[in-house]
Amino acid sequence: MELAINNSKDTLAVSDEIFGRAFSQDLVHQVVVAYRNAARAGTKAQKTRSEVSGTTKKSKKQKGGGARHGALTAPIFVGGGATFAAKPRSFAQKVNRKMYRAAISSILSELVRQGRVKVVDGFAVETHKTKALAARLAELDVQKRPLIVTEDADPSLYLAARNIPYVQVRDVQGLDPVSLVGADSVVITVEALKKIEEWLA
């Protein structure tokens, strides 16, 4: 497979197994859900009726006082314990390495098929000013939610992009399925593309 390089007559040869893979919606969904769940803290905690502070003495006499109630720590009272109290837990889901790489490859292949990948020779910015990056993106004619993928982390690029809404910057090591799925278009450098191909091979 050949990918066109923006503003160049040259093309870049890439693997059909990685960038021409059939899209698997079930696999991508499973990996995206697992990735997002891994970011959940899972620290929510509530108290049961046995854990709330308060006396367990019977609140009123058995007869003649209306409804018959025991301790005021019961869930039906304000300040009482929760009926099904939430406890800290892990939301992590097991996704093996082969599945994760296959999902990344599937997403990239679908983006290529839809013409939402723009390959550039390089994307280094001389200054960390937002104006310079905005002008560069305007030249590339990208959509509203672009994802910029570079071979290495560039502090100036991160600083220039942080004030532009919906613009994300990732290096190859930080590439994840959620950012790829949420991007309208992906701007990727030639060197980053080669690194991704080595990673997914």
Secondary structure, 3 states (H helix, E strand, C coil): CEEEECCCCCEEECCHHHHCCCCCHHHHHHHHHHHHHHCCCCCCCCCCCCCCCCCCCCCCCCCCCCCCCCCCCCCCCCCCCCCCCCCCCCCCCCCCHHHHHHHHHHHHHHHHHCCCEEEECCCCCCCCCHHHHHHHHHHHCCCCCEEEEECCCCHHHHHHHCCCCCCEEEEHHHCCHHHHHHCCEEEEEHHHHHHHHHHHC
